[in-house]
């Protein structure tokens, strides 16, 4: 097939991108989006600060623009993210203890209920583990409400939208290391105790300091073996030319080798759309031209 989405569909997978609502008026951007992608993730518009800027008052206008565009063009939506230590509204940052816990549960319930039936997968909890070798939870206001905050968020999301797949999503968990081992233990525990979890997202933000791990496929597979789907949720790879293209090909091949790796999402369309302040980490250049990384990705999808 000749597009990313159609090529991924040949093996039953999706190919997605992060989308920013304020770019939906950019004709080049929208042209590539509609041509290539079958899944969208709102880059910022579903986060807590965007959807509940004042406690108890929910604003969905920008998120709805993305969801409506996706549905009108036959794309599905990954929801991102219900509970996260970052991008909280100021009022939530100032809460703690039971007040924060109940605000978090209410937020998860309200947003997941509003989008009930429209979301393929939710990133229910994002980035809850610490970097480095401890395997500990990340310290945050949410973590300080009690270690059970993650499972409480998952149960609230399931009750609000029983059809969405519920994911845990993180970065620096792409290979086997102390952080991914800790996430693995949590998923294993959730499955053993019946806490609702369906999928694990591997963000996959790669650069020279954090390259594509040699054991990427093995790591995806060990999570899949726990009985969850795995997804590559925020892929970008610093670099250019054939080296970058080779890395994109490796990532795609790793996913396709794992039957429960159900889809790949890149974190933006053109290099100029990237959250990274500099660099060229994506599949299209600033003018919207296909890069060697695009061709390698497409070829790897078609070889699957
Ligand atoms: O919209 C405001 C604008 O009005 C204001 O003038 C401007 C000045 O700072 O800020 C704009 O908001 C920015 C927003 O992106 C939209 O561009 C925020 O400051 C900025 O913090 C925000 O960055 C986002 C970042 O998450 C925040 O944590 C990036 O776009 C987004 O790509 C990035 O995505 C994260 C995932 O959610 C989780 N995993 C890592 C990934 C990359 O950091």
Boltz pocket constraint, residues with backbone or C-beta under 6 A from the ligand:
constraints:
  - pocket:
      binder: B
      contacts: [[A, 43], [A, 44], [A, 86], [A, 87], [A, 126], [A, 171], [A, 203], [A, 234], [A, 275]]
      max_distance: 6.0
